[in-house]
Each structure stands twice: as structure tokens, then as C-alpha cells.
Amino acid sequence: MSKPRPLVAIGLLGPTLDAGRDQKRWNRWRPTVGLHQQDDLAITRFEMLHQRRFDALAEGIADDIRQVSPGTTVKHRHIEFTDPWDFQDVYGALWGFAAGYPWKPDEEDYLVHITTGTHVAQICLFLLTESRHFPARIVQTQPGSKRGPGDRANPGEGQGTIGGAHAIIDLDLSKYDKLASRFAEERQAGAAVLTAGIPTRNPAFAQLIARVEQVAAATRAPILLGGPTGAGKTVLARRIYELKKARNLVDGPFVELNCATVRGDAAGSALFGHRKGAFTGAMNDRDGLLKRADHGVLFLDEIGELGLDEQAMLLRAVEDKIFLPLGADKPVLSDFQLIAGSNRDLREAVATGCFREDLLARIDLWTFTLPGLAQRRQDIEPNLDYELERFARDHGRRVTLNREARELFLAFAVAPDSPWNANFRDLGSAVTRMATLAVSGRIDEAQVQEEITRLRSQWRPRVEAADPVVEVLGARAEVLDHFDHVQLAEVIRVCRRSRSMSDAGRTLFAVSRLARKTANDADRLQKYLARFDLAWEDVQGG
């Protein structure tokens, strides 16, 4: 039979409850002494935490502990705090003790006594134990009836003694089967909310959704959703909001904007609002979407399409919860959670100067890239059923597929050569078309085959974009080395999306210009183009 491990108890000295000097002290309950009068607690060592000004009382309590429990070694541990009701002060002192204590959880068992001290101290001990700074269980004691001095409980007296009773609580919630099952059910319910109740058969996507659920429930930090167009970023953003709303984590609205639909003053006004007269057409004051999303969730899809000025204003709003409407001289407060969506590589956009690096760093804390439908072919069948149900809700008419039609469509849908370019938008549109044409309420093989032909035609490879070097140089492009051809093509692309030669130069020489004492980006770009007998006007069009 293995030898039991040493049991170490840690507790605060109670200057009021533990006090007492004469013989009458044995006639009342004292929590720290009573802890050592429990028949079934063989405490090997007691770490008594107290301030230096209570050294005399601590020595007296240590002597009494030795009387009732001779086998217990008492260690004095000094901790200092000015105000026992100041949470920061007390927590800091206890945290410092925990950080410096030589824990040996593989060799010893630990109890934290939370009966003594102010309520603030007890809360701090609880939190530090729950966070595993104290790798221990909680022990709570309470008074019992009187008995003789110095005695441990007599046979048959049990816990009805001056030593009182005790209860031990293990804060490792994973050990409580019912609680663990409830947590698991809550996570599953959260995942069901995020997937609109559509079961996923794709292990990687199931893992991604589980992590999204965990993050959505735990933080209000920005979330970045990546993935191709039609992968479901907008739907997932709204589902994240619904999950947070159901758990009382937000009480504001869900507000969304596709940033590709606004430019210039319209973008600034839509996001931040404006004051009357801020620009031509600003006839009245307007609250922007950031203000409307106060205490809620703001979803900005295609965030990479925002202008640099709007990006700078958004960064301040995310970091400081404050922004300035167009034409205003007084800032506005709004506490919202940002969810951003993008089908572009924002790091590449940073490299080309189209997206602010500091904004990306701020919104890239939690990034989830949604796979396209072609990467989730196992989920096509349940999503097919979901789209049929959605059609029934939207049109008030239920439509089904006969067995042969269903098999034909699924065989086509999961085939490797079906790219699903627009992802779930393609699937939803296909189901809507077939269901609309199913006058009898049942989709047959002919209708499925018609839709397959249509989708295949829609997915034909697109003609590659024209080569910008050939457009500019014509036949001269044939005598260029491949290296020069590729480099010049990228330079032309940057020039075409830049407002001026200086703007293009800043993008092209963003790194090397930092090492120069003077930066003349336009001159460097002009000299580069001259190598090919080109001028700014030659590459600006197209």
C-alpha cells in the first residue's frame, strides 16, 4: 500500500476570529486552530500567512496548533498589504506569495483555507486557486459545539466539536461529470448556432467552428474572417453575434457594411457619421454605423477596400472606443466589437501600401479562414437539404428531389472537377433555380441535368488577363528576359493603381527608401522606366 502524500494547508491568520490568550479561548471556535482539529485531516505542514504586526498572535496560534495537532509543522509567511479591503492590494500580495512559493504538486497535496480574512481576501484566494496559481483544493471550516481544551475530537463526537466542521471543494470543474457534460452541451449548442444548425461532416471545419465558439464566448477583441467569396463570412459573423446575444455578452445591435460599396466621403460618412455642411450634400447631421453598433457588433466585410484615411480612423475607434465624425470638433464614444471580413490577402495589401500595417496587427489577433465549398465536399449533402428548407420558408412551398435526381446532383456536386467558384452562393442559387422550376413540387433528373449543364458552362475557365508588358511594349516584350518581364509587369500594375509617380514610387520602394537619407521615389521610378524607353504616361493607362 502506497504511503499517503504530505498534506499542506495554507491560510490567512484571522486577527479577529483567531484571537484569544487566556484559557477561555478554548471555549470558542477559532478557524485556524479548528482546521487542525478535524479527525480526517492529517495536515503535515501549515503555511500561516500574516502581516508582521500580527507576529505575536501568530506565535500564540502556532503553539495552540501544536497542542491539538503535534504532527503539524507551522511555517510563518509574511505578506504585507496596506488595506485589507483593497482588492488590488490584497490580490497583489497573495499573487506574490503564490508566484514565489516552491510548489511541488507531484509530491504534496495542498489545501487553501478561505474561512479567515476579509471577504476581499477570501475572494482573492478563491480566484488564485481557480486559476491554478495555487495548485490546491479549497477547504472551508465552520463552528461546532464546545469541548475540552487541547483535545482532538473524542470517539463518537464526529464533527460536533469545538473544532467545528469542514468541507473541501475541488475547483477543477472537469472532475464534475454533470458540470462537464453541461459545458460540452453548451459548446455543442454554440457550434450549432454558428453553423445554422447544419451538421458538418468535415473534421477541419468542425474544429474551426469549435474554436470560433470558444473565442466568441470569451472575448470582445476583433475577429478577422478570411476566405473566398461565398464561403459564408457574412453568415458566420451574424451567427457569432446571435451566439453572443443569447449568452448576454452583447446588448447592442448587429450592424454590417460591405466596404467595397462605399468610397471617399461616402465611406467616412457611412462609418463615422457627419455633421451638417461637412461636405457637399451633407444637409443634416448623421450618426454613422460605428455609433449605431455601440454595445453591439460591427461587421465590415471586404475591409481591405477601405481607404487609408478611413483605416486610420477605424484603428483609433477600435483601440480607444472614440472617433470624430466628419466635420465635427467633438469626439464620439462607441464600444463595439469589430468583426472584419476579407477575401484578399491583407498582408499582401500591406506590402503594396494599400492597407495599414498597424490596423492589420490590431484585427489579426483572432483570424479564421473559412474553406470554400470545394474543400468541404462532405458538407454538400446537408447544405443541400438546408437550402431546400430555406426555399420552403421563403416561398411557402415545399420542394423535394426524387431519389434518382438527388443521387445525380450529389454525384456531380462532390466530383473533384466541380470547382464551386462562388461556393455556397453557387449551391444556393442552383437549388433556388431547380426548386422554382419544379412546378409539381418535386425536382426530377431532367431539371438536375439542366442545372448541371448550366453550372459547368458558368465554371468554364476564364480568359487570362492581358499581359501588361505586351500591352505597353508590344513586340518589344519578346526580347525581354523572363526576370525583367515579370518585374516590369508588377511595376506597371502598381503604376496603374497609383494616383501619381511619387505614390507608385513609395509603394515600390517602401523598404529601401528607409535606408536613404533623402528619398526621391519618383526619380527612381522614372529612371527604371527609362531603361525600357517608357515614361509615366506610357504605363498609367490600361
C-alpha positions as CSV (number, residue, x, y, z in Angstrom):
1,M,0.0,0.0,0.0
2,S,1.5,3.3,-1.1
3,K,2.3,5.9,1.6
4,P,-0.1,9.0,1.6
5,R,1.4,12.2,0.3
6,P,2.1,15.1,2.7
7,L,-0.9,17.4,3.1
8,V,0.0,21.1,3.2
9,A,-2.6,23.7,4.3
10,I,-2.3,27.4,3.5
11,G,-4.3,30.0,5.3
12,L,-4.5,33.6,6.4
13,L,-4.3,34.4,10.1
14,G,-7.6,35.9,11.3
15,P,-6.8,38.7,13.7
16,T,-10.4,38.8,15.0
17,L,-11.7,35.2,14.8
18,D,-8.3,33.5,15.7
19,A,-7.6,35.9,18.6
20,G,-7.6,34.8,22.3
21,R,-4.9,34.4,25.0
22,D,-6.4,33.0,28.2
23,Q,-7.9,29.6,28.9
24,K,-11.3,30.8,27.7
25,R,-10.0,30.8,24.2
26,W,-10.6,27.0,24.1
27,N,-14.3,27.6,24.7
28,R,-14.9,29.2,21.4
29,W,-14.3,28.3,17.8
30,R,-11.1,29.7,16.2
31,P,-11.0,28.8,12.4
32,T,-7.2,28.4,12.1
33,V,-6.9,26.1,15.2
34,G,-10.2,24.3,14.3
35,L,-8.8,23.4,10.9
36,H,-6.2,21.2,12.7
37,Q,-8.9,19.6,14.9
38,Q,-10.5,17.7,12.1
39,D,-10.3,13.9,12.5
40,D,-9.9,13.2,8.8
41,L,-7.4,16.0,8.0
42,A,-3.8,14.9,8.9
43,I,-2.1,18.2,8.0
44,T,1.7,17.8,7.7
45,R,2.5,21.4,7.3
46,F,0.6,24.7,7.8
47,E,1.7,27.8,5.9
48,M,0.3,30.7,8.1
49,L,0.1,33.9,6.1
50,H,0.1,37.1,8.1
51,Q,1.4,40.6,8.4
52,R,4.4,41.3,10.6
53,R,2.3,43.4,13.0
54,F,0.5,40.2,14.0
55,D,3.6,38.2,14.8
56,A,2.7,37.8,18.5
57,L,-0.8,36.5,17.7
58,A,0.7,34.2,15.1
59,E,3.1,32.7,17.6
60,G,0.3,32.0,20.0
61,I,-1.8,30.3,17.3
62,A,1.1,28.2,16.2
63,D,1.5,27.0,19.9
64,D,-2.1,26.1,20.0
65,I,-1.9,24.2,16.7
66,R,1.0,22.2,18.1
67,Q,-1.2,21.2,21.1
68,V,-4.1,19.9,19.0
69,S,-2.0,18.5,16.2
70,P,1.5,17.7,17.3
71,G,2.4,16.2,13.9
72,T,1.9,19.5,12.1
73,T,4.8,21.9,11.3
74,V,3.8,25.5,11.3
75,K,5.6,27.9,8.9
76,H,5.2,31.7,9.2
77,R,4.9,33.5,5.9
78,H,4.9,37.3,5.9
79,I,2.7,39.1,3.4
80,E,2.1,42.8,3.5
81,F,-0.8,45.0,2.3
82,T,-2.0,48.4,3.5
83,D,-5.8,48.0,3.2
84,P,-7.3,44.5,3.7
85,W,-10.4,45.7,1.8
86,D,-8.4,46.9,-1.3
87,F,-8.8,44.2,-3.9
88,Q,-5.7,45.2,-5.9
89,D,-3.5,45.5,-2.8
90,V,-4.6,42.1,-1.3
91,Y,-4.6,40.3,-4.6
92,G,-1.1,41.5,-5.4
93,A,0.2,40.4,-2.0
94,L,-1.3,36.9,-2.4
95,W,-0.3,36.6,-6.0
96,G,3.3,37.5,-5.0
97,F,3.3,34.7,-2.4
98,A,1.9,32.2,-4.9
99,A,4.5,33.2,-7.5
100,G,7.4,32.7,-5.1
101,Y,6.3,29.6,-3.3
102,P,8.1,26.3,-4.1
103,W,5.2,24.3,-5.1
104,K,5.7,20.5,-5.5
105,P,2.3,19.3,-6.7
106,D,3.8,15.9,-7.7
107,E,4.9,15.3,-4.2
108,E,2.4,17.1,-1.9
109,D,-1.3,17.8,-1.8
110,Y,-2.5,21.4,-1.0
111,L,-5.5,22.9,0.7
112,V,-6.3,26.6,0.8
113,H,-8.3,27.7,3.9
114,I,-10.7,30.5,3.0
115,T,-12.6,30.9,6.2
116,T,-10.4,33.7,7.7
117,G,-9.6,37.2,6.4
118,T,-11.9,39.8,4.9
119,H,-14.3,38.9,2.1
120,V,-11.9,40.5,-0.3
121,A,-9.1,38.2,0.9
122,Q,-11.3,35.2,0.6
123,I,-12.3,36.2,-3.0
124,C,-8.7,36.6,-3.9
125,L,-7.7,33.2,-2.5
126,F,-10.6,31.7,-4.4
127,L,-9.6,33.3,-7.7
128,L,-6.0,32.4,-7.3
129,T,-6.9,28.8,-6.6
130,E,-9.4,28.6,-9.5
131,S,-6.7,30.0,-11.8
132,R,-4.3,27.3,-10.5
133,H,-1.8,29.9,-9.1
134,F,-2.5,27.9,-6.0
135,P,-2.5,24.2,-7.3
136,A,-4.8,23.3,-4.5
137,R,-8.3,22.5,-3.3
138,I,-10.4,24.9,-1.2
139,V,-11.2,24.0,2.4
140,Q,-14.0,25.8,4.3
141,T,-14.5,25.4,8.1
142,Q,-17.4,26.3,10.4
143,P,-18.0,26.2,14.1
144,G,-19.4,23.3,16.1
145,S,-20.2,22.6,19.8
146,K,-17.9,23.1,22.8
147,R,-15.4,20.6,24.1
148,G,-12.3,20.4,26.3
149,P,-9.1,22.3,25.7
150,G,-6.4,20.9,23.6
151,D,-8.3,17.7,22.6
152,R,-8.9,16.5,19.2
153,A,-12.4,15.1,18.6
154,N,-13.3,12.3,21.0
155,P,-14.6,8.9,19.6
156,G,-18.2,9.2,18.6
157,E,-18.2,13.0,18.7
158,G,-17.6,13.3,15.0
159,Q,-17.7,16.9,13.8
160,G,-20.0,18.2,16.6
161,T,-17.0,19.6,18.5
162,I,-15.3,23.0,19.2
163,G,-13.1,22.3,16.2
164,G,-16.2,22.6,14.0
165,A,-16.8,21.0,10.6
166,H,-15.1,21.4,7.3
167,A,-15.8,20.9,3.6
168,I,-13.3,20.6,0.7
169,I,-14.1,21.9,-2.8
170,D,-12.0,20.9,-5.8
171,L,-12.1,23.8,-8.3
172,D,-11.1,21.5,-11.2
173,L,-14.5,21.6,-12.8
174,S,-13.6,18.9,-15.4
175,K,-13.8,16.4,-12.5
176,Y,-17.5,17.1,-12.1
177,D,-19.2,14.9,-14.6
178,K,-22.6,16.8,-14.6
179,L,-20.9,20.1,-15.0
180,A,-18.5,18.8,-17.7
181,S,-21.5,17.4,-19.6
182,R,-23.3,20.8,-19.3
183,F,-20.2,22.6,-20.6
184,A,-20.0,20.2,-23.5
185,E,-23.7,20.6,-24.3
186,E,-23.2,24.4,-24.2
187,R,-20.3,24.2,-26.6
188,Q,-22.3,21.9,-29.0
189,A,-25.2,24.3,-28.8
190,G,-22.9,27.2,-29.6
191,A,-21.4,25.4,-32.6
192,A,-24.9,24.6,-33.8
193,V,-25.8,28.3,-33.7
194,L,-22.6,29.1,-35.7
195,T,-23.4,26.6,-38.4
196,A,-27.1,27.5,-38.5
197,G,-27.9,24.0,-37.2
198,I,-26.4,22.4,-40.3
199,P,-24.2,19.4,-39.1
200,T,-20.7,19.5,-40.5
201,R,-19.0,16.3,-41.6
202,N,-15.7,18.0,-42.3
203,P,-13.3,17.5,-39.3
204,A,-11.2,20.6,-40.1
205,F,-14.3,22.8,-40.3
206,A,-15.8,21.3,-37.2
207,Q,-12.5,22.2,-35.3
208,L,-12.5,25.7,-36.7
209,I,-16.2,26.3,-35.6
210,A,-15.3,24.9,-32.1
211,R,-12.5,27.4,-31.8
212,V,-14.7,30.3,-33.1
213,E,-17.3,29.4,-30.5
214,Q,-14.7,29.4,-27.7
215,V,-13.3,32.8,-28.8
216,A,-16.7,34.4,-29.3
217,A,-17.8,33.4,-25.8
218,A,-14.5,34.6,-24.2
219,T,-13.6,37.9,-25.7
220,R,-14.7,41.1,-27.3
221,A,-11.5,41.6,-29.2
222,P,-11.6,42.0,-33.0
223,I,-12.1,38.9,-35.2
224,L,-10.9,38.6,-38.8
225,L,-12.7,36.2,-41.1
226,G,-10.9,35.3,-44.3
227,G,-11.8,33.0,-47.1
228,P,-13.1,33.2,-50.7
229,T,-16.2,35.0,-51.8
230,G,-19.3,33.0,-50.9
231,A,-17.6,30.9,-48.2
232,G,-20.1,32.3,-45.6
233,K,-18.2,35.1,-43.8
234,T,-21.3,37.3,-43.5
235,V,-23.4,34.4,-42.3
236,L,-20.8,33.4,-39.7
237,A,-20.4,37.0,-38.5
238,R,-24.1,37.2,-37.9
239,R,-24.1,33.8,-36.1
240,I,-21.3,35.0,-33.8
241,Y,-23.5,37.9,-32.9
242,E,-26.5,35.7,-32.3
243,L,-24.4,33.4,-30.0
244,K,-23.1,36.4,-28.0
245,K,-26.6,37.8,-27.8
246,A,-28.0,34.5,-26.5
247,R,-25.4,34.4,-23.8
248,N,-25.9,38.1,-22.8
249,L,-22.5,39.1,-23.9
250,V,-23.8,42.0,-26.0
251,D,-26.9,44.1,-25.8
252,G,-26.5,46.3,-28.9
253,P,-27.4,45.5,-32.5
254,F,-25.6,43.7,-35.3
255,V,-24.5,46.3,-37.9
256,E,-22.9,45.4,-41.2
257,L,-21.3,47.2,-44.2
258,N,-19.6,45.9,-47.3
259,C,-16.7,48.3,-47.6
260,A,-16.5,47.7,-51.4
261,T,-19.8,49.6,-51.8
262,V,-18.6,53.0,-50.5
263,R,-15.7,55.3,-51.4
264,G,-14.4,58.7,-50.2
265,D,-16.7,60.9,-48.2
266,A,-19.5,58.3,-48.6
267,A,-17.3,55.8,-46.7
268,G,-16.3,58.2,-44.0
269,S,-19.9,59.3,-43.5
270,A,-21.3,55.8,-43.5
271,L,-18.8,54.6,-40.9
272,F,-18.3,57.6,-38.7
273,G,-21.2,59.9,-39.4
274,H,-21.0,63.6,-40.3
275,R,-22.1,67.0,-39.2
276,K,-24.3,69.3,-41.4
277,G,-22.1,71.0,-44.0
278,A,-19.1,68.7,-43.6
279,F,-19.1,68.2,-47.4
280,T,-21.3,68.8,-50.4
281,G,-24.6,67.2,-49.9
282,A,-24.3,66.9,-46.1
283,M,-27.6,68.6,-45.4
284,N,-28.2,67.2,-41.9
285,D,-26.3,65.6,-39.1
286,R,-25.9,61.8,-39.4
287,D,-24.9,59.1,-37.0
288,G,-22.6,56.6,-38.6
289,L,-22.5,52.8,-38.3
290,L,-19.9,52.8,-35.6
291,K,-22.2,54.8,-33.3
292,R,-25.2,52.6,-34.2
293,A,-23.1,49.5,-33.2
294,D,-22.5,50.8,-29.7
295,H,-22.5,47.8,-27.3
296,G,-23.1,45.5,-30.2
297,V,-21.1,44.0,-33.1
298,L,-19.9,45.8,-36.3
299,F,-19.2,43.6,-39.3
300,L,-17.1,45.2,-42.0
301,D,-16.9,42.9,-45.0
302,E,-14.1,43.4,-47.6
303,I,-12.3,45.7,-45.1
304,G,-9.4,45.8,-47.5
305,E,-11.4,48.1,-49.7
306,L,-11.4,50.9,-47.2
307,G,-9.3,53.9,-47.9
308,L,-6.2,54.6,-45.8
309,D,-7.8,57.6,-44.1
310,E,-10.8,55.6,-43.1
311,Q,-8.4,52.8,-41.9
312,A,-6.6,55.2,-39.6
313,M,-9.9,56.5,-38.1
314,L,-11.1,52.9,-37.6
315,L,-7.9,51.9,-35.8
316,R,-8.4,54.7,-33.3
317,A,-12.1,53.7,-32.8
318,V,-11.1,50.1,-32.2
319,E,-8.3,50.9,-29.8
320,D,-9.8,53.9,-27.9
321,K,-13.5,53.4,-28.5
322,I,-13.6,57.0,-29.7
323,F,-13.8,58.7,-33.2
324,L,-14.5,62.0,-34.8
325,P,-17.4,62.3,-37.3
326,L,-16.7,64.2,-40.5
327,G,-16.9,67.9,-39.8
328,A,-17.2,67.5,-36.1
329,D,-15.0,69.0,-33.4
330,K,-16.2,66.9,-30.5
331,P,-15.4,63.1,-30.4
332,V,-18.0,60.4,-30.1
333,L,-17.8,57.3,-28.0
334,S,-18.8,53.8,-29.1
335,D,-17.9,50.5,-27.5
336,F,-18.4,47.8,-30.2
337,Q,-16.8,44.5,-31.2
338,L,-15.4,44.5,-34.7
339,I,-15.6,41.5,-37.0
340,A,-13.8,42.1,-40.2
341,G,-14.1,40.0,-43.4
342,S,-11.8,39.9,-46.4
343,N,-11.3,37.6,-49.4
344,R,-8.0,39.4,-50.1
345,D,-4.6,38.6,-48.6
346,L,-4.3,41.7,-46.3
347,R,-0.6,41.0,-45.7
348,E,0.0,41.4,-49.4
349,A,-2.1,44.6,-49.3
350,V,0.2,45.9,-46.5
351,A,3.2,45.1,-48.7
352,T,1.8,47.1,-51.6
353,G,0.8,50.1,-49.3
354,C,-3.0,49.5,-49.7
355,F,-3.6,48.5,-46.1
356,R,-2.3,49.9,-42.9
357,E,0.1,47.5,-41.1
358,D,-0.9,48.8,-37.6
359,L,-4.6,48.2,-38.4
360,L,-3.9,44.6,-39.6
361,A,-1.9,44.0,-36.4
362,R,-4.9,45.1,-34.3
363,I,-7.5,43.0,-36.1
364,D,-5.3,39.9,-36.7
365,L,-5.5,38.7,-33.1
366,W,-8.2,36.1,-33.9
367,T,-8.1,35.1,-37.6
368,F,-10.2,32.3,-39.0
369,T,-10.0,31.4,-42.7
370,L,-13.2,29.7,-43.9
371,P,-12.7,27.0,-46.5
372,G,-14.6,27.1,-49.8
373,L,-17.3,24.6,-50.7
374,A,-14.8,22.6,-52.8
375,Q,-12.8,22.0,-49.6
376,R,-15.9,20.8,-47.7
377,R,-17.5,18.4,-50.2
378,Q,-18.7,16.2,-47.3
379,D,-21.0,19.1,-46.3
380,I,-22.7,19.5,-49.6
381,E,-25.5,17.0,-48.8
382,P,-26.6,18.6,-45.5
383,N,-26.3,22.0,-47.1
384,L,-28.5,20.8,-50.0
385,D,-31.2,19.9,-47.5
386,Y,-30.7,23.2,-45.7
387,E,-31.2,25.2,-49.0
388,L,-34.4,23.2,-49.8
389,E,-35.7,24.1,-46.3
390,R,-34.8,27.7,-46.8
391,F,-36.6,27.8,-50.1
392,A,-39.7,26.4,-48.4
393,R,-39.6,29.1,-45.7
394,D,-39.0,31.9,-48.2
395,H,-41.6,30.8,-50.8
396,G,-44.1,29.0,-48.7
397,R,-43.8,25.9,-50.9
398,R,-42.0,22.7,-50.1
399,V,-39.9,21.1,-52.8
400,T,-38.1,17.8,-52.8
401,L,-35.8,15.8,-55.0
402,N,-36.7,12.3,-56.1
403,R,-34.1,9.6,-55.3
404,E,-32.6,9.5,-58.8
405,A,-32.4,13.3,-59.1
406,R,-30.7,13.5,-55.6
407,E,-28.1,10.9,-56.5
408,L,-27.4,12.6,-59.8
409,F,-26.9,16.0,-58.3
410,L,-24.8,14.8,-55.4
411,A,-22.5,12.7,-57.7
412,F,-21.9,15.9,-59.7
413,A,-21.6,18.2,-56.7
414,V,-18.9,16.1,-54.9
415,A,-16.9,15.3,-58.0
416,P,-13.3,16.7,-58.0
417,D,-13.9,18.6,-61.2
418,S,-16.7,20.7,-59.8
419,P,-14.9,23.9,-58.6
420,W,-17.9,25.7,-56.9
421,N,-16.3,29.0,-57.8
422,A,-18.8,31.1,-55.8
423,N,-19.0,28.4,-53.1
424,F,-22.3,28.4,-51.1
425,R,-23.8,31.1,-53.3
426,D,-23.5,28.7,-56.3
427,L,-25.2,26.0,-54.3
428,G,-28.0,28.2,-53.0
429,S,-28.6,29.6,-56.5
430,A,-28.7,26.1,-58.0
431,V,-31.2,24.9,-55.5
432,T,-33.4,28.0,-55.9
433,R,-33.4,27.6,-59.7
434,M,-34.3,23.9,-59.6
435,A,-37.0,24.4,-56.9
436,T,-38.6,27.3,-58.8
437,L,-38.9,25.2,-61.9
438,A,-40.3,22.2,-60.1
439,V,-43.9,23.0,-60.6
440,S,-45.1,19.7,-59.2
441,G,-43.1,20.2,-56.1
442,R,-40.6,17.5,-57.0
443,I,-37.2,18.1,-58.8
444,D,-36.6,15.3,-61.4
445,E,-33.5,14.2,-63.2
446,A,-34.1,16.4,-66.2
447,Q,-34.1,19.5,-64.1
448,V,-30.9,18.4,-62.3
449,Q,-29.2,17.7,-65.6
450,E,-30.2,21.1,-66.9
451,E,-28.7,22.8,-63.8
452,I,-25.5,20.7,-64.1
453,T,-25.1,21.9,-67.7
454,R,-25.7,25.5,-66.7
455,L,-23.1,25.3,-63.8
456,R,-20.5,23.7,-66.0
457,S,-20.9,26.4,-68.5
458,Q,-20.7,29.1,-65.8
459,W,-17.4,27.5,-64.4
460,R,-15.6,27.4,-67.7
461,P,-12.0,28.7,-67.2
462,R,-11.9,32.5,-67.6
463,V,-9.7,34.1,-70.2
464,E,-6.5,35.1,-68.5
465,A,-6.0,38.8,-68.0
466,A,-3.9,40.6,-70.7
467,D,-0.2,40.8,-70.1
468,P,0.5,44.5,-69.2
469,V,4.1,44.3,-70.6
470,V,2.7,43.2,-74.0
471,E,0.1,46.0,-73.8
472,V,2.8,48.6,-73.2
473,L,5.8,47.3,-75.2
474,G,4.1,45.4,-78.0
475,A,6.6,43.2,-80.0
476,R,9.5,44.5,-77.9
477,A,8.2,42.4,-75.0
478,E,9.5,39.3,-76.8
479,V,13.2,40.3,-76.4
480,L,13.0,40.7,-72.6
481,D,14.4,38.1,-70.2
482,H,11.7,36.4,-68.2
483,F,13.0,38.1,-65.0
484,D,12.7,41.6,-66.5
485,H,9.3,40.7,-67.9
486,V,7.9,39.6,-64.5
487,Q,9.4,42.6,-62.7
488,L,8.2,45.2,-65.2
489,A,4.7,43.7,-65.2
490,E,4.4,44.2,-61.5
491,V,5.7,47.8,-61.8
492,I,3.1,48.6,-64.4
493,R,0.3,47.1,-62.3
494,V,1.4,49.3,-59.3
495,C,1.6,52.4,-61.5
496,R,-1.9,51.8,-62.9
497,R,-3.5,51.7,-59.4
498,S,-1.4,54.7,-58.1
499,R,-2.5,58.3,-58.3
500,S,0.9,59.7,-59.1
501,M,4.5,58.7,-59.9
502,S,5.5,59.6,-56.3
503,D,2.7,57.4,-54.9
504,A,3.8,54.5,-57.1
505,G,7.4,55.0,-56.1
506,R,6.6,55.0,-52.4
507,T,4.8,51.6,-52.9
508,L,7.6,50.1,-55.0
509,F,10.5,51.3,-52.8
510,A,8.7,51.1,-49.4
511,V,11.6,49.3,-47.7
512,S,14.8,50.5,-49.4
513,R,13.7,54.2,-49.1
514,L,14.0,53.9,-45.3
515,A,17.8,53.4,-45.6
516,R,18.3,56.5,-47.7
517,K,18.9,60.0,-46.2
518,T,16.8,61.5,-49.0
519,A,14.1,59.7,-50.8
520,N,13.1,60.7,-54.4
521,D,10.8,57.9,-55.2
522,A,9.5,59.5,-58.4
523,D,13.1,59.9,-59.8
524,R,14.0,56.3,-59.1
525,L,10.8,55.1,-60.8
526,Q,11.4,57.4,-63.8
527,K,15.0,56.0,-64.2
528,Y,13.7,52.5,-64.0
529,L,11.1,53.0,-66.7
530,A,13.6,54.8,-68.9
531,R,15.6,51.5,-69.2
532,F,12.7,50.3,-71.3
533,D,12.2,53.6,-73.1
534,L,9.0,54.2,-71.1
535,A,7.6,57.3,-69.4
536,W,4.9,57.6,-66.7
537,E,2.3,58.4,-69.3
538,D,3.0,55.1,-71.1
539,V,2.2,52.9,-68.1
540,Q,-0.5,54.9,-66.5
541,G,-3.3,53.9,-68.8
542,G,-4.7,50.4,-69.5
